[in-house]
Amino acid sequence: MNLHAVSAIYRFEMARTRRTLLQSIVSPVLSTSLYFVVFGSAIGSRIPEIDGVAYGSFIVPGLIMMSLLTQSISNASFGIYFPKFTGTIYELLTAPVSHFEVVLGYVGAAATKAILLALIILVTAALFVPLRIEHPIFMLTFLVLTALTFSLLGFVIGIWADNFERLTLIPLLVVTPLAFLGGTFYSVSMLPPFWQTVTLFNPVVYLVSGFRWSFFGQADVAIVLSLAMTLAFLAVFVAIAAWMLRTGYRLKT
């Protein structure tokens, strides 16, 4: 493996975060903090506990997961799209770097940035609501797997998109609605039976449920199923990214 190439891509992408610190870190933390203030303090005080957990604390895993999804996709998609937009992608394609090393550099940097942001939001949340993490090792594992999975999705979107509109199309029209309807602000058990069944077709439900279990030991779906679904999503996006790079889909033309 060409570790020097992987390190060069990784360090370049991480340096971009330092250049856009306000947009990359400060803005997501402030916007998520507003959710804690509005839902956790203002509205949460009027909502009874959910499964013995105060509402303000209950929504923390969902909000962290929602930020993790959006930031993972955004970081990875912009990271690979801009070389296409500027034409510098051809330097990468002609360099002695394998497809795996390209993915590892871009996706690794995007996932790292998303995980750091999620941990900052977790610390920020502790300032607003009481928190407990019953399964910290599982929480970190789930955090890493989810960040890698959706960074891969962002990488795929960045290759697929041929303009800025398409770059934001899937995150805005698909991922964000699924995140809001995936149990971020409520428990699936609070829904009528029919809508509980419908909600199970939302892939984000399994991510939020598993992540919430790592905090409070409670989940809307079995934790084994949540982990299995996460690994399945990861495998799918790995296969798609590998196919795109191997065939040169929208990269060599």
C-alpha positions in Angstrom: 0.0 0.0 0.0 1.2 3.5 -0.9 0.9 5.0 2.6 2.5 8.3 1.5 -0.3 8.8 -1.1 -3.0 8.0 1.4 -1.4 10.4 3.9 -1.1 13.1 1.4 -4.8 12.9 0.4 -5.8 12.7 4.1 -3.7 15.6 5.2 -4.9 17.8 2.3 -8.5 17.1 3.2 -8.0 17.7 6.9 -6.2 21.0 6.1 -9.3 22.1 4.2 -11.2 21.9 7.5 -8.8 24.2 9.2 -9.2 26.7 6.4 -13.0 26.6 6.7 -13.2 26.2 10.5 -16.3 28.4 10.8 -18.3 26.5 8.3 -16.9 23.0 9.1 -17.1 23.0 12.9 -18.6 26.2 14.4 -21.7 26.4 12.3 -22.9 22.7 12.8 -22.2 23.0 16.6 -24.2 26.2 16.9 -27.2 24.9 14.9 -27.3 21.7 16.9 -27.1 23.7 20.1 -30.2 25.5 19.0 -32.0 22.2 18.9 -30.9 21.5 22.5 -32.2 24.9 23.6 -35.5 24.7 21.8 -36.4 21.1 22.1 -34.4 20.2 25.2 -35.2 23.1 27.4 -38.2 25.0 26.0 -40.3 22.1 24.6 -38.7 19.3 26.5 -39.8 20.6 29.9 -43.5 20.1 28.7 -43.0 16.6 27.4 -43.0 13.6 29.8 -40.1 11.2 30.0 -39.7 8.6 27.2 -38.9 5.2 28.6 -37.7 6.8 31.8 -35.3 9.2 30.0 -35.9 13.0 30.0 -36.8 14.3 26.6 -33.9 16.7 26.4 -31.5 13.7 27.0 -33.5 11.4 24.8 -33.0 13.5 21.6 -29.2 13.8 22.0 -28.2 10.6 20.3 -30.6 11.4 17.4 -29.2 14.9 17.0 -25.6 13.6 17.0 -26.5 11.0 14.5 -28.3 13.5 12.2 -25.2 15.8 12.3 -22.9 12.8 11.7 -24.9 11.8 8.6 -25.1 15.2 7.0 -21.4 16.1 7.8 -20.0 12.8 6.6 -21.8 13.1 3.3 -21.0 16.8 2.9 -17.3 16.4 3.6 -16.8 13.4 1.4 -18.9 14.7 -1.6 -17.2 18.1 -1.7 -13.8 16.5 -1.2 -14.0 14.4 -4.4 -16.2 16.8 -6.4 -13.9 19.8 -6.3 -11.0 18.0 -8.0 -13.5 17.0 -10.8 -14.7 20.6 -11.0 -11.2 22.1 -11.2 -9.8 19.3 -13.4 -7.1 18.2 -11.0 -8.8 14.8 -10.7 -6.7 13.7 -13.7 -3.5 14.2 -11.7 -4.9 11.8 -9.1 -6.1 9.2 -11.7 -2.7 9.1 -13.5 -0.7 8.9 -10.2 0.6 5.5 -9.0 -2.3 5.3 -6.5 -4.7 2.5 -6.3 -8.5 2.9 -6.1 -8.5 1.6 -2.5 -5.9 4.2 -1.5 -7.9 7.0 -3.1 -11.1 5.9 -1.2 -9.1 5.4 2.0 -7.7 8.9 1.9 -10.9 10.8 1.1 -13.3 8.7 3.1 -10.9 8.5 6.1 -10.6 12.3 6.2 -14.3 12.8 5.9 -15.1 10.3 8.6 -12.5 11.8 10.9 -14.0 15.2 10.6 -17.5 14.0 11.1 -16.5 12.0 14.2 -14.6 14.9 15.7 -17.7 17.1 15.1 -20.0 14.5 16.7 -17.8 14.3 19.8 -17.8 18.1 20.1 -21.6 18.1 19.9 -21.7 15.4 22.6 -19.6 17.5 24.9 -21.8 20.6 24.1 -24.9 18.6 24.8 -23.7 17.7 28.3 -23.8 21.4 29.0 -27.5 21.5 28.4 -28.9 18.2 29.6 -27.8 15.3 31.8 -26.3 12.4 29.9 -25.2 8.9 30.5 -23.4 6.5 28.2 -24.1 2.9 29.3 -22.1 1.3 26.5 -19.2 3.7 25.5 -17.2 1.1 23.5 -20.3 0.3 21.4 -21.1 4.0 21.1 -17.6 4.7 19.6 -17.8 1.6 17.3 -21.2 2.7 16.0 -20.0 6.2 15.5 -17.0 5.1 13.4 -19.1 2.6 11.3 -21.8 5.2 10.6 -19.2 7.9 9.7 -17.4 5.5 7.3 -20.7 4.4 5.8 -22.0 7.8 5.0 -18.7 9.2 4.0 -18.7 6.5 1.4 -22.2 7.6 0.3 -20.9 11.1 0.1 -17.9 9.9 -2.0 -20.3 8.2 -4.4 -22.5 11.3 -4.6 -19.4 13.4 -5.3 -18.5 11.2 -8.2 -22.0 11.0 -9.5 -22.8 14.7 -9.4 -21.9 16.7 -12.5 -23.0 20.1 -11.0 -23.5 21.8 -7.6 -27.2 21.2 -7.7 -26.9 17.5 -7.9 -24.2 17.5 -5.3 -26.8 18.7 -2.7 -29.8 17.0 -4.2 -29.7 13.7 -2.3 -28.5 15.1 1.1 -31.3 17.7 1.0 -34.2 15.8 -0.5 -33.5 12.2 0.7 -31.1 12.0 3.7 -32.3 15.0 5.7 -36.0 14.0 5.6 -35.1 10.4 6.4 -33.1 11.7 9.4 -36.0 13.7 10.7 -38.4 10.8 10.2 -36.0 8.2 11.6 -36.7 8.7 15.3 -34.4 11.6 16.0 -37.0 13.5 18.0 -39.3 10.6 19.0 -39.5 6.9 19.8 -40.9 4.7 17.1 -43.1 3.0 19.8 -45.0 6.3 20.1 -46.4 5.9 16.6 -49.6 3.9 15.7 -48.9 0.3 14.7 -49.3 1.0 10.9 -46.8 3.8 11.0 -44.4 1.8 13.1 -44.3 -0.8 10.3 -43.8 1.9 7.7 -41.0 3.5 9.7 -39.0 0.3 9.7 -38.4 0.8 6.0 -36.4 4.0 6.9 -32.7 2.9 7.1 -31.9 5.8 9.5 -34.2 4.3 12.1 -31.7 1.5 12.6 -28.8 3.9 13.0 -30.5 6.2 15.5 -32.0 3.3 17.4 -28.6 1.5 17.8 -26.8 4.7 18.7 -29.5 5.5 21.3 -29.1 2.1 22.8 -25.4 2.7 23.5 -26.5 5.7 25.6 -29.5 4.5 27.5 -29.7 0.7 26.9 -33.1 1.2 25.1 -33.8 0.8 21.4 -36.7 0.7 19.0 -35.3 -2.3 17.1 -33.0 -5.1 18.2 -29.4 -3.9 18.6 -28.1 -6.9 16.6 -30.4 -5.8 13.7 -29.1 -2.2 13.9 -25.5 -3.3 13.7 -26.3 -5.8 10.9 -28.1 -3.1 8.9 -25.2 -0.6 9.4 -22.7 -3.2 8.1 -24.9 -4.0 5.2 -25.1 -0.3 4.2 -21.3 -0.1 4.5 -20.8 -3.1 2.2 -23.2 -1.7 -0.4 -21.5 1.7 -0.6 -18.0 0.1 -0.7 -19.1 -2.0 -3.7 -20.6 1.1 -5.5 -17.5 3.2 -4.9 -15.2 0.4 -6.0 -17.2 0.0 -9.2 -17.2 3.7 -10.0 -13.4 3.9 -9.6 -12.7 0.7 -11.5 -14.9 1.7 -14.5 -13.9 5.4 -14.3 -17.6 6.4 -14.1 -17.9 10.2 -14.6 -14.2 10.5 -13.8 -12.5 9.8 -17.1 -14.8 11.7 -19.4 
